[in-house]
Amino acid sequence: MILRSTLLAAGLALAAAAPAPAQELKPIEARRIALGEAAGIAYYTVEPEGYRVVVTLAVPDAAPLRLETRLAAGQSVLLSAPRGPDAPAEQIEISRRDDTVLVRRPGPVAIN
């Protein structure tokens, strides 16, 4: 029983550390996102200058934060929130591949 619990805990830890698969975002279709203690939405609109991505995040009892950027094909934006002195930052990447916008959580990066 102890071995089973240990294996389950190890499996959950590995799953939490693994990058999540990218999810496609549709134009003007808001997707809920969370980054650290902040929660909010991300959406994009198609404009002649590029895809305008808007991310709004807020924590309880604080003013919201909004990020707006335009992405051309092949570009991405990375949002991150620190977790602690010995922990990698939590990250969300929003990228444009041709006519598709993807939202994903990159895996932790080891820095030597």
Biopython code that builds the backbone (N, CA, C, O; Angstrom):
import numpy as np
from Bio.PDB.StructureBuilder import StructureBuilder

atoms = [
    (1, "MET", "N", (0.822, -1.195, 0.000)),
    (1, "MET", "CA", (0.000, 0.000, 0.000)),
    (1, "MET", "C", (0.863, 1.255, 0.000)),
    (1, "MET", "O", (0.547, 2.223, -0.691)),
    (2, "ILE", "N", (1.960, 1.247, 0.775)),
    (2, "ILE", "CA", (2.847, 2.405, 0.819)),
    (2, "ILE", "C", (3.511, 2.593, -0.536)),
    (2, "ILE", "O", (3.643, 3.722, -1.008)),
    (3, "LEU", "N", (3.930, 1.498, -1.169)),
    (3, "LEU", "CA", (4.561, 1.579, -2.482)),
    (3, "LEU", "C", (3.592, 2.165, -3.504)),
    (3, "LEU", "O", (3.986, 3.004, -4.314)),
    (4, "ARG", "N", (2.342, 1.740, -3.478)),
    (4, "ARG", "CA", (1.339, 2.252, -4.408)),
    (4, "ARG", "C", (1.142, 3.755, -4.201)),
    (4, "ARG", "O", (1.064, 4.503, -5.176)),
    (5, "SER", "N", (1.061, 4.206, -2.953)),
    (5, "SER", "CA", (0.901, 5.632, -2.659)),
    (5, "SER", "C", (2.106, 6.429, -3.128)),
    (5, "SER", "O", (1.965, 7.531, -3.657)),
    (6, "THR", "N", (3.303, 5.861, -2.929)),
    (6, "THR", "CA", (4.524, 6.538, -3.356)),
    (6, "THR", "C", (4.565, 6.661, -4.872)),
    (6, "THR", "O", (4.915, 7.718, -5.397)),
    (7, "LEU", "N", (4.211, 5.593, -5.581)),
    (7, "LEU", "CA", (4.197, 5.637, -7.041)),
    (7, "LEU", "C", (3.152, 6.620, -7.560)),
    (7, "LEU", "O", (3.400, 7.333, -8.533)),
    (8, "LEU", "N", (1.994, 6.662, -6.923)),
    (8, "LEU", "CA", (0.953, 7.601, -7.324)),
    (8, "LEU", "C", (1.429, 9.032, -7.120)),
    (8, "LEU", "O", (1.232, 9.877, -7.994)),
    (9, "ALA", "N", (2.048, 9.316, -5.988)),
    (9, "ALA", "CA", (2.559, 10.663, -5.719)),
    (9, "ALA", "C", (3.641, 11.047, -6.719)),
    (9, "ALA", "O", (3.668, 12.184, -7.191)),
    (10, "ALA", "N", (4.528, 10.123, -7.045)),
    (10, "ALA", "CA", (5.589, 10.399, -8.019)),
    (10, "ALA", "C", (4.997, 10.663, -9.399)),
    (10, "ALA", "O", (5.444, 11.566, -10.106)),
    (11, "GLY", "N", (4.007, 9.888, -9.778)),
    (11, "GLY", "CA", (3.352, 10.087, -11.072)),
    (11, "GLY", "C", (2.660, 11.433, -11.157)),
    (11, "GLY", "O", (2.732, 12.101, -12.188)),
    (12, "LEU", "N", (1.991, 11.840, -10.088)),
    (12, "LEU", "CA", (1.335, 13.143, -10.071)),
    (12, "LEU", "C", (2.353, 14.272, -10.148)),
    (12, "LEU", "O", (2.119, 15.271, -10.829)),
    (13, "ALA", "N", (3.471, 14.126, -9.463)),
    (13, "ALA", "CA", (4.521, 15.152, -9.504)),
    (13, "ALA", "C", (5.091, 15.282, -10.909)),
    (13, "ALA", "O", (5.321, 16.397, -11.377)),
    (14, "LEU", "N", (5.322, 14.169, -11.585)),
    (14, "LEU", "CA", (5.832, 14.218, -12.953)),
    (14, "LEU", "C", (4.809, 14.824, -13.902)),
    (14, "LEU", "O", (5.172, 15.583, -14.801)),
    (15, "ALA", "N", (3.556, 14.504, -13.714)),
    (15, "ALA", "CA", (2.512, 15.059, -14.570)),
    (15, "ALA", "C", (2.408, 16.565, -14.385)),
    (15, "ALA", "O", (2.182, 17.289, -15.354)),
    (16, "ALA", "N", (2.567, 17.047, -13.162)),
    (16, "ALA", "CA", (2.494, 18.481, -12.903)),
    (16, "ALA", "C", (3.673, 19.210, -13.525)),
    (16, "ALA", "O", (3.537, 20.365, -13.928)),
    (17, "ALA", "N", (4.826, 18.559, -13.612)),
    (17, "ALA", "CA", (6.022, 19.192, -14.161)),
    (17, "ALA", "C", (6.050, 19.154, -15.682)),
    (17, "ALA", "O", (6.780, 19.928, -16.302)),
    (18, "ALA", "N", (5.277, 18.277, -16.286)),
    (18, "ALA", "CA", (5.286, 18.134, -17.744)),
    (18, "ALA", "C", (4.514, 19.276, -18.394)),
    (18, "ALA", "O", (3.529, 19.757, -17.834)),
    (19, "PRO", "N", (4.955, 19.712, -19.566)),
    (19, "PRO", "CA", (4.218, 20.759, -20.258)),
    (19, "PRO", "C", (2.845, 20.256, -20.691)),
    (19, "PRO", "O", (2.689, 19.102, -21.091)),
    (20, "ALA", "N", (1.859, 21.136, -20.605)),
    (20, "ALA", "CA", (0.513, 20.775, -21.024)),
    (20, "ALA", "C", (0.408, 20.919, -22.537)),
    (20, "ALA", "O", (1.093, 21.757, -23.123)),
    (21, "PRO", "N", (-0.436, 20.119, -23.177)),
    (21, "PRO", "CA", (-0.595, 20.264, -24.623)),
    (21, "PRO", "C", (-1.193, 21.630, -24.955)),
    (21, "PRO", "O", (-1.956, 22.191, -24.168)),
    (22, "ALA", "N", (-0.844, 22.150, -26.110)),
    (22, "ALA", "CA", (-1.353, 23.451, -26.536)),
    (22, "ALA", "C", (-2.841, 23.354, -26.841)),
    (22, "ALA", "O", (-3.319, 22.349, -27.368)),
    (23, "GLN", "N", (-3.562, 24.416, -26.502)),
    (23, "GLN", "CA", (-4.986, 24.494, -26.795)),
    (23, "GLN", "C", (-5.199, 25.621, -27.794)),
    (23, "GLN", "O", (-4.649, 26.712, -27.641)),
    (24, "GLU", "N", (-5.991, 25.352, -28.806)),
    (24, "GLU", "CA", (-6.244, 26.362, -29.829)),
    (24, "GLU", "C", (-7.223, 27.403, -29.312)),
    (24, "GLU", "O", (-8.206, 27.081, -28.644)),
    (25, "LEU", "N", (-6.936, 28.646, -29.633)),
    (25, "LEU", "CA", (-7.793, 29.767, -29.276)),
    (25, "LEU", "C", (-8.453, 30.260, -30.559)),
    (25, "LEU", "O", (-7.772, 30.447, -31.567)),
    (26, "LYS", "N", (-9.739, 30.468, -30.536)),
    (26, "LYS", "CA", (-10.475, 30.951, -31.712)),
    (26, "LYS", "C", (-10.640, 32.469, -31.611)),
    (26, "LYS", "O", (-10.654, 33.007, -30.504)),
    (27, "PRO", "N", (-10.766, 33.174, -32.750)),
    (27, "PRO", "CA", (-10.944, 34.629, -32.698)),
    (27, "PRO", "C", (-12.158, 35.031, -31.861)),
    (27, "PRO", "O", (-13.233, 34.442, -31.976)),
    (28, "ILE", "N", (-11.965, 36.031, -31.032)),
    (28, "ILE", "CA", (-12.996, 36.630, -30.175)),
    (28, "ILE", "C", (-13.620, 35.617, -29.213)),
    (28, "ILE", "O", (-14.697, 35.877, -28.676)),
    (29, "GLU", "N", (-12.993, 34.500, -28.986)),
    (29, "GLU", "CA", (-13.488, 33.477, -28.060)),
    (29, "GLU", "C", (-12.574, 33.474, -26.836)),
    (29, "GLU", "O", (-11.460, 32.952, -26.889)),
    (30, "ALA", "N", (-13.042, 34.053, -25.747)),
    (30, "ALA", "CA", (-12.218, 34.165, -24.547)),
    (30, "ALA", "C", (-11.973, 32.793, -23.923)),
    (30, "ALA", "O", (-12.863, 31.944, -23.869)),
    (31, "ARG", "N", (-10.743, 32.602, -23.457)),
    (31, "ARG", "CA", (-10.369, 31.370, -22.760)),
    (31, "ARG", "C", (-9.893, 31.760, -21.368)),
    (31, "ARG", "O", (-9.127, 32.709, -21.201)),
    (32, "ARG", "N", (-10.360, 31.009, -20.368)),
    (32, "ARG", "CA", (-9.917, 31.257, -18.991)),
    (32, "ARG", "C", (-8.476, 30.800, -18.842)),
    (32, "ARG", "O", (-8.089, 29.743, -19.341)),
    (33, "ILE", "N", (-7.682, 31.622, -18.141)),
    (33, "ILE", "CA", (-6.302, 31.258, -17.859)),
    (33, "ILE", "C", (-5.997, 31.603, -16.408)),
    (33, "ILE", "O", (-6.654, 32.456, -15.811)),
    (34, "ALA", "N", (-5.008, 30.942, -15.855)),
    (34, "ALA", "CA", (-4.539, 31.225, -14.499)),
    (34, "ALA", "C", (-3.023, 31.241, -14.530)),
    (34, "ALA", "O", (-2.388, 30.420, -15.192)),
    (35, "LEU", "N", (-2.463, 32.184, -13.807)),
    (35, "LEU", "CA", (-1.015, 32.334, -13.751)),
    (35, "LEU", "C", (-0.652, 32.714, -12.326)),
    (35, "LEU", "O", (-0.895, 33.841, -11.894)),
    (36, "GLY", "N", (-0.070, 31.773, -11.598)),
    (36, "GLY", "CA", (0.194, 32.020, -10.184)),
    (36, "GLY", "C", (-1.122, 32.222, -9.456)),
    (36, "GLY", "O", (-2.036, 31.407, -9.582)),
    (37, "GLU", "N", (-1.220, 33.303, -8.697)),
    (37, "GLU", "CA", (-2.456, 33.610, -7.972)),
    (37, "GLU", "C", (-3.442, 34.401, -8.826)),
    (37, "GLU", "O", (-4.571, 34.644, -8.401)),
    (38, "ALA", "N", (-3.033, 34.798, -10.010)),
    (38, "ALA", "CA", (-3.885, 35.598, -10.888)),
    (38, "ALA", "C", (-4.733, 34.705, -11.789)),
    (38, "ALA", "O", (-4.303, 33.633, -12.214)),
    (39, "ALA", "N", (-5.928, 35.166, -12.065)),
    (39, "ALA", "CA", (-6.826, 34.461, -12.981)),
    (39, "ALA", "C", (-7.428, 35.487, -13.925)),
    (39, "ALA", "O", (-7.555, 36.662, -13.580)),
    (40, "GLY", "N", (-7.797, 35.038, -15.114)),
    (40, "GLY", "CA", (-8.381, 35.961, -16.066)),
    (40, "GLY", "C", (-8.718, 35.293, -17.373)),
    (40, "GLY", "O", (-9.022, 34.101, -17.420)),
    (41, "ILE", "N", (-8.660, 36.082, -18.451)),
    (41, "ILE", "CA", (-9.020, 35.583, -19.771)),
    (41, "ILE", "C", (-7.987, 36.026, -20.808)),
    (41, "ILE", "O", (-7.238, 36.982, -20.606)),
    (42, "ALA", "N", (-7.976, 35.298, -21.917)),
    (42, "ALA", "CA", (-7.172, 35.661, -23.082)),
    (42, "ALA", "C", (-8.056, 35.492, -24.313)),
    (42, "ALA", "O", (-8.838, 34.546, -24.406)),
    (43, "TYR", "N", (-7.921, 36.418, -25.252)),
    (43, "TYR", "CA", (-8.629, 36.301, -26.526)),
    (43, "TYR", "C", (-7.822, 37.043, -27.585)),
    (43, "TYR", "O", (-6.877, 37.763, -27.263)),
    (44, "TYR", "N", (-8.198, 36.864, -28.847)),
    (44, "TYR", "CA", (-7.549, 37.634, -29.899)),
    (44, "TYR", "C", (-8.552, 38.024, -30.970)),
    (44, "TYR", "O", (-9.607, 37.408, -31.121)),
    (45, "THR", "N", (-8.192, 39.070, -31.712)),
    (45, "THR", "CA", (-8.972, 39.502, -32.859)),
    (45, "THR", "C", (-8.045, 39.560, -34.069)),
    (45, "THR", "O", (-6.849, 39.819, -33.937)),
    (46, "VAL", "N", (-8.603, 39.320, -35.229)),
    (46, "VAL", "CA", (-7.833, 39.367, -36.474)),
    (46, "VAL", "C", (-7.899, 40.797, -37.005)),
    (46, "VAL", "O", (-8.981, 41.332, -37.247)),
    (47, "GLU", "N", (-6.725, 41.406, -37.183)),
    (47, "GLU", "CA", (-6.637, 42.777, -37.679)),
    (47, "GLU", "C", (-5.619, 42.834, -38.811)),
    (47, "GLU", "O", (-4.777, 41.943, -38.916)),
    (48, "PRO", "N", (-5.674, 43.857, -39.658)),
    (48, "PRO", "CA", (-4.739, 43.932, -40.789)),
    (48, "PRO", "C", (-3.268, 43.939, -40.366)),
    (48, "PRO", "O", (-2.419, 43.414, -41.085)),
    (49, "GLU", "N", (-2.959, 44.528, -39.203)),
    (49, "GLU", "CA", (-1.572, 44.615, -38.741)),
    (49, "GLU", "C", (-1.080, 43.331, -38.078)),
    (49, "GLU", "O", (0.108, 43.214, -37.778)),
    (50, "GLY", "N", (-1.959, 42.379, -37.848)),
    (50, "GLY", "CA", (-1.611, 41.135, -37.164)),
    (50, "GLY", "C", (-2.728, 40.722, -36.231)),
    (50, "GLY", "O", (-3.759, 41.392, -36.154)),
    (51, "TYR", "N", (-2.533, 39.635, -35.532)),
    (51, "TYR", "CA", (-3.539, 39.161, -34.578)),
    (51, "TYR", "C", (-3.327, 39.900, -33.263)),
    (51, "TYR", "O", (-2.260, 39.801, -32.658)),
    (52, "ARG", "N", (-4.334, 40.635, -32.821)),
    (52, "ARG", "CA", (-4.256, 41.406, -31.580)),
    (52, "ARG", "C", (-4.668, 40.500, -30.427)),
    (52, "ARG", "O", (-5.827, 40.096, -30.325)),
    (53, "VAL", "N", (-3.707, 40.183, -29.558)),
    (53, "VAL", "CA", (-3.938, 39.309, -28.406)),
    (53, "VAL", "C", (-4.132, 40.182, -27.172)),
    (53, "VAL", "O", (-3.352, 41.102, -26.926)),
    (54, "VAL", "N", (-5.175, 39.890, -26.399)),
    (54, "VAL", "CA", (-5.462, 40.628, -25.172)),
    (54, "VAL", "C", (-5.549, 39.625, -24.025)),
    (54, "VAL", "O", (-6.299, 38.651, -24.093)),
    (55, "VAL", "N", (-4.774, 39.875, -22.973)),
    (55, "VAL", "CA", (-4.800, 39.044, -21.768)),
    (55, "VAL", "C", (-5.111, 39.961, -20.597)),
    (55, "VAL", "O", (-4.431, 40.968, -20.399)),
    (56, "THR", "N", (-6.136, 39.622, -19.817)),
    (56, "THR", "CA", (-6.478, 40.374, -18.615)),
    (56, "THR", "C", (-6.399, 39.419, -17.437)),
    (56, "THR", "O", (-7.043, 38.370, -17.432)),
    (57, "LEU", "N", (-5.596, 39.790, -16.429)),
    (57, "LEU", "CA", (-5.403, 38.969, -15.233)),
    (57, "LEU", "C", (-5.648, 39.815, -13.991)),
    (57, "LEU", "O", (-5.384, 41.017, -13.990)),
    (58, "ALA", "N", (-6.150, 39.188, -12.938)),
    (58, "ALA", "CA", (-6.370, 39.894, -11.678)),
    (58, "ALA", "C", (-6.215, 38.929, -10.515)),
    (58, "ALA", "O", (-6.435, 37.724, -10.640)),
    (59, "VAL", "N", (-5.833, 39.495, -9.387)),
    (59, "VAL", "CA", (-5.821, 38.764, -8.123)),
    (59, "VAL", "C", (-6.872, 39.420, -7.240)),
    (59, "VAL", "O", (-7.200, 40.588, -7.448)),
    (60, "PRO", "N", (-7.408, 38.700, -6.261)),
    (60, "PRO", "CA", (-8.425, 39.285, -5.395)),
    (60, "PRO", "C", (-7.925, 40.579, -4.738)),
    (60, "PRO", "O", (-6.765, 40.680, -4.337)),
    (61, "ASP", "N", (-8.807, 41.547, -4.640)),
    (61, "ASP", "CA", (-8.538, 42.822, -3.967)),
    (61, "ASP", "C", (-7.423, 43.634, -4.612)),
    (61, "ASP", "O", (-6.737, 44.386, -3.919)),
    (62, "ALA", "N", (-7.228, 43.502, -5.914)),
    (62, "ALA", "CA", (-6.216, 44.291, -6.623)),
    (62, "ALA", "C", (-6.748, 44.668, -8.003)),
    (62, "ALA", "O", (-7.643, 44.014, -8.539)),
    (63, "ALA", "N", (-6.191, 45.717, -8.558)),
    (63, "ALA", "CA", (-6.591, 46.149, -9.899)),
    (63, "ALA", "C", (-6.127, 45.123, -10.929)),
    (63, "ALA", "O", (-5.061, 44.529, -10.769)),
    (64, "PRO", "N", (-6.910, 44.908, -11.979)),
    (64, "PRO", "CA", (-6.500, 43.953, -13.014)),
    (64, "PRO", "C", (-5.325, 44.487, -13.830)),
    (64, "PRO", "O", (-5.066, 45.690, -13.874)),
    (65, "LEU", "N", (-4.633, 43.567, -14.464)),
    (65, "LEU", "CA", (-3.514, 43.876, -15.346)),
    (65, "LEU", "C", (-3.899, 43.417, -16.743)),
    (65, "LEU", "O", (-4.412, 42.312, -16.920)),
    (66, "ARG", "N", (-3.652, 44.269, -17.736)),
    (66, "ARG", "CA", (-3.978, 43.899, -19.116)),
    (66, "ARG", "C", (-2.721, 43.976, -19.976)),
    (66, "ARG", "O", (-1.956, 44.937, -19.901)),
    (67, "LEU", "N", (-2.526, 42.948, -20.790)),
    (67, "LEU", "CA", (-1.447, 42.905, -21.772)),
    (67, "LEU", "C", (-2.091, 42.861, -23.144)),
    (67, "LEU", "O", (-2.981, 42.047, -23.392)),
    (68, "GLU", "N", (-1.642, 43.736, -24.039)),
    (68, "GLU", "CA", (-2.098, 43.718, -25.425)),
    (68, "GLU", "C", (-0.872, 43.678, -26.316)),
    (68, "GLU", "O", (0.077, 44.435, -26.114)),
    (69, "THR", "N", (-0.893, 42.794, -27.301)),
    (69, "THR", "CA", (0.206, 42.696, -28.256)),
    (69, "THR", "C", (-0.340, 42.216, -29.590)),
    (69, "THR", "O", (-1.438, 41.665, -29.663)),
    (70, "ARG", "N", (0.427, 42.429, -30.632)),
    (70, "ARG", "CA", (0.058, 41.918, -31.955)),
    (70, "ARG", "C", (1.056, 40.843, -32.341)),
    (70, "ARG", "O", (2.266, 41.020, -32.193)),
    (71, "LEU", "N", (0.540, 39.726, -32.837)),
    (71, "LEU", "CA", (1.398, 38.621, -33.245)),
    (71, "LEU", "C", (1.307, 38.407, -34.748)),
    (71, "LEU", "O", (0.215, 38.311, -35.309)),
    (72, "ALA", "N", (2.457, 38.334, -35.389)),
    (72, "ALA", "CA", (2.541, 37.908, -36.785)),
    (72, "ALA", "C", (2.768, 36.397, -36.773)),
    (72, "ALA", "O", (3.075, 35.826, -35.727)),
    (73, "ALA", "N", (2.622, 35.759, -37.911)),
    (73, "ALA", "CA", (2.857, 34.313, -37.991)),
    (73, "ALA", "C", (4.264, 33.994, -37.497)),
    (73, "ALA", "O", (5.232, 34.638, -37.901)),
    (74, "GLY", "N", (4.370, 32.994, -36.618)),
    (74, "GLY", "CA", (5.659, 32.573, -36.078)),
    (74, "GLY", "C", (6.071, 33.288, -34.804)),
    (74, "GLY", "O", (7.095, 32.936, -34.218)),
    (75, "GLN", "N", (5.315, 34.277, -34.355)),
    (75, "GLN", "CA", (5.661, 34.999, -33.130)),
    (75, "GLN", "C", (4.919, 34.433, -31.930)),
    (75, "GLN", "O", (3.904, 33.753, -32.076)),
    (76, "SER", "N", (5.447, 34.727, -30.725)),
    (76, "SER", "CA", (4.799, 34.297, -29.490)),
    (76, "SER", "C", (5.078, 35.313, -28.398)),
    (76, "SER", "O", (5.982, 36.141, -28.514)),
    (77, "VAL", "N", (4.290, 35.238, -27.342)),
    (77, "VAL", "CA", (4.490, 36.055, -26.151)),
    (77, "VAL", "C", (4.458, 35.112, -24.953)),
    (77, "VAL", "O", (3.652, 34.183, -24.906)),
    (78, "LEU", "N", (5.345, 35.358, -23.984)),
    (78, "LEU", "CA", (5.455, 34.504, -22.802)),
    (78, "LEU", "C", (5.121, 35.333, -21.574)),
    (78, "LEU", "O", (5.724, 36.381, -21.344)),
    (79, "LEU", "N", (4.160, 34.864, -20.785)),
    (79, "LEU", "CA", (3.821, 35.495, -19.517)),
    (79, "LEU", "C", (4.343, 34.597, -18.416)),
    (79, "LEU", "O", (4.258, 33.374, -18.523)),
    (80, "SER", "N", (4.887, 35.187, -17.350)),
    (80, "SER", "CA", (5.402, 34.353, -16.265)),
    (80, "SER", "C", (5.117, 34.995, -14.920)),
    (80, "SER", "O", (4.974, 36.213, -14.809)),
    (81, "ALA", "N", (5.039, 34.149, -13.900)),
    (81, "ALA", "CA", (4.833, 34.589, -12.521)),
    (81, "ALA", "C", (5.796, 33.811, -11.637)),
    (81, "ALA", "O", (5.835, 32.582, -11.702)),
    (82, "PRO", "N", (6.580, 34.510, -10.803)),
    (82, "PRO", "CA", (7.510, 33.807, -9.920)),
    (82, "PRO", "C", (6.756, 32.982, -8.881)),
    (82, "PRO", "O", (5.656, 33.342, -8.463)),
    (83, "ARG", "N", (7.365, 31.875, -8.475)),
    (83, "ARG", "CA", (6.751, 31.020, -7.456)),
    (83, "ARG", "C", (7.536, 31.011, -6.160)),
    (83, "ARG", "O", (6.964, 30.739, -5.104)),
    (84, "GLY", "N", (8.790, 31.291, -6.204)),
    (84, "GLY", "CA", (9.620, 31.259, -5.005)),
    (84, "GLY", "C", (11.072, 31.204, -5.401)),
    (84, "GLY", "O", (11.387, 31.017, -6.576)),
    (85, "PRO", "N", (11.978, 31.366, -4.429)),
    (85, "PRO", "CA", (13.400, 31.424, -4.761)),
    (85, "PRO", "C", (13.957, 30.137, -5.375)),
    (85, "PRO", "O", (14.893, 30.202, -6.172)),
    (86, "ASP", "N", (13.413, 28.989, -5.030)),
    (86, "ASP", "CA", (13.946, 27.720, -5.533)),
    (86, "ASP", "C", (13.018, 27.029, -6.525)),
    (86, "ASP", "O", (13.243, 25.874, -6.887)),
    (87, "ALA", "N", (11.982, 27.726, -6.964)),
    (87, "ALA", "CA", (11.011, 27.112, -7.875)),
    (87, "ALA", "C", (11.021, 27.850, -9.208)),
    (87, "ALA", "O", (11.172, 29.072, -9.243)),
    (88, "PRO", "N", (10.861, 27.109, -10.312)),
    (88, "PRO", "CA", (10.787, 27.791, -11.609)),
    (88, "PRO", "C", (9.501, 28.609, -11.704)),
    (88, "PRO", "O", (8.493, 28.271, -11.084)),
    (89, "ALA", "N", (9.546, 29.669, -12.472)),
    (89, "ALA", "CA", (8.368, 30.513, -12.657)),
    (89, "ALA", "C", (7.270, 29.735, -13.375)),
    (89, "ALA", "O", (7.547, 28.861, -14.196)),
    (90, "GLU", "N", (6.043, 30.060, -13.059)),
    (90, "GLU", "CA", (4.904, 29.493, -13.782)),
    (90, "GLU", "C", (4.762, 30.303, -15.070)),
    (90, "GLU", "O", (4.867, 31.529, -15.042)),
    (91, "GLN", "N", (4.524, 29.630, -16.199)),
    (91, "GLN", "CA", (4.512, 30.314, -17.489)),
    (91, "GLN", "C", (3.307, 29.935, -18.338)),
    (91, "GLN", "O", (2.780, 28.826, -18.251)),
    (92, "ILE", "N", (2.891, 30.887, -19.159)),
    (92, "ILE", "CA", (1.891, 30.651, -20.200)),
    (92, "ILE", "C", (2.451, 31.256, -21.479)),
    (92, "ILE", "O", (2.884, 32.408, -21.490)),
    (93, "GLU", "N", (2.441, 30.483, -22.547)),
    (93, "GLU", "CA", (2.903, 30.975, -23.847)),
    (93, "GLU", "C", (1.719, 31.045, -24.799)),
    (93, "GLU", "O", (0.952, 30.090, -24.924)),
    (94, "ILE", "N", (1.579, 32.181, -25.468)),
    (94, "ILE", "CA", (0.564, 32.346, -26.505)),
    (94, "ILE", "C", (1.321, 32.550, -27.808)),
    (94, "ILE", "O", (2.111, 33.485, -27.931)),
    (95, "SER", "N", (1.082, 31.680, -28.776)),
    (95, "SER", "CA", (1.849, 31.736, -30.020)),
    (95, "SER", "C", (0.921, 31.670, -31.228)),
    (95, "SER", "O", (-0.192, 31.149, -31.168)),
    (96, "ARG", "N", (1.428, 32.220, -32.318)),
    (96, "ARG", "CA", (0.688, 32.173, -33.581)),
    (96, "ARG", "C", (1.459, 31.323, -34.570)),
    (96, "ARG", "O", (2.624, 31.589, -34.862)),
    (97, "ARG", "N", (0.794, 30.296, -35.082)),
    (97, "ARG", "CA", (1.332, 29.451, -36.147)),
    (97, "ARG", "C", (0.420, 29.607, -37.347)),
    (97, "ARG", "O", (-0.698, 29.092, -37.364)),
    (98, "ASP", "N", (0.901, 30.315, -38.341)),
    (98, "ASP", "CA", (0.094, 30.632, -39.523)),
    (98, "ASP", "C", (-1.188, 31.337, -39.084)),
    (98, "ASP", "O", (-1.121, 32.449, -38.561)),
    (99, "ASP", "N", (-2.354, 30.720, -39.283)),
    (99, "ASP", "CA", (-3.625, 31.341, -38.908)),
    (99, "ASP", "C", (-4.195, 30.775, -37.614)),
    (99, "ASP", "O", (-5.383, 30.947, -37.340)),
    (100, "THR", "N", (-3.374, 30.104, -36.816)),
    (100, "THR", "CA", (-3.819, 29.479, -35.574)),
    (100, "THR", "C", (-3.113, 30.118, -34.386)),
    (100, "THR", "O", (-1.909, 30.368, -34.434)),
    (101, "VAL", "N", (-3.866, 30.383, -33.317)),
    (101, "VAL", "CA", (-3.285, 30.888, -32.072)),
    (101, "VAL", "C", (-3.401, 29.782, -31.033)),
    (101, "VAL", "O", (-4.475, 29.216, -30.830)),
    (102, "LEU", "N", (-2.278, 29.481, -30.375)),
    (102, "LEU", "CA", (-2.215, 28.404, -29.390)),
    (102, "LEU", "C", (-1.845, 28.955, -28.019)),
    (102, "LEU", "O", (-1.047, 29.885, -27.904)),
    (103, "VAL", "N", (-2.433, 28.369, -26.985)),
    (103, "VAL", "CA", (-2.110, 28.700, -25.595)),
    (103, "VAL", "C", (-1.571, 27.432, -24.957)),
    (103, "VAL", "O", (-2.200, 26.377, -25.031)),
    (104, "ARG", "N", (-0.391, 27.537, -24.323)),
    (104, "ARG", "CA", (0.179, 26.353, -23.680)),
    (104, "ARG", "C", (1.018, 26.763, -22.483)),
    (104, "ARG", "O", (1.405, 27.921, -22.328)),
    (105, "ARG", "N", (1.284, 25.778, -21.647)),
    (105, "ARG", "CA", (2.177, 25.941, -20.501)),
    (105, "ARG", "C", (3.476, 25.219, -20.824)),
    (105, "ARG", "O", (3.507, 23.989, -20.851)),
    (106, "PRO", "N", (4.558, 25.973, -21.071)),
    (106, "PRO", "CA", (5.840, 25.314, -21.336)),
    (106, "PRO", "C", (6.324, 24.567, -20.099)),
    (106, "PRO", "O", (5.959, 24.912, -18.975)),
    (107, "GLY", "N", (7.142, 23.550, -20.310)),
    (107, "GLY", "CA", (7.714, 22.809, -19.188)),
    (107, "GLY", "C", (8.786, 23.625, -18.498)),
    (107, "GLY", "O", (9.250, 24.628, -19.039)),
    (108, "PRO", "N", (9.185, 23.202, -17.300)),
    (108, "PRO", "CA", (10.233, 23.920, -16.578)),
    (108, "PRO", "C", (11.550, 23.866, -17.337)),
    (108, "PRO", "O", (11.864, 22.872, -17.991)),
    (109, "VAL", "N", (12.309, 24.937, -17.244)),
    (109, "VAL", "CA", (13.594, 25.036, -17.929)),
    (109, "VAL", "C", (14.697, 25.005, -16.891)),
    (109, "VAL", "O", (14.689, 25.791, -15.944)),
    (110, "ALA", "N", (15.644, 24.103, -17.065)),
    (110, "ALA", "CA", (16.788, 24.024, -16.151)),
    (110, "ALA", "C", (17.865, 24.981, -16.626)),
    (110, "ALA", "O", (18.226, 24.986, -17.804)),
    (111, "ILE", "N", (18.374, 25.782, -15.718)),
    (111, "ILE", "CA", (19.444, 26.724, -16.041)),
    (111, "ILE", "C", (20.690, 26.280, -15.313)),
    (111, "ILE", "O", (20.697, 26.180, -14.086)),
    (112, "ASN", "N", (21.758, 26.009, -16.072)),
    (112, "ASN", "CA", (23.019, 25.560, -15.470)),
    (112, "ASN", "C", (24.003, 26.699, -15.399)),
    (112, "ASN", "O", (25.123, 26.518, -14.923)),
]
sb = StructureBuilder()
sb.init_structure("model")
sb.init_model(0)
sb.init_chain("A")
sb.init_seg("    ")
for serial, (resi, resn, name, xyz) in enumerate(atoms, 1):
    if name == "N":
        sb.init_residue(resn, " ", resi, " ")
    sb.init_atom(name, np.array(xyz, "f"), 0.0, 1.0, " ", f" {name:<3s}", serial, name[0])
structure = sb.get_structure()
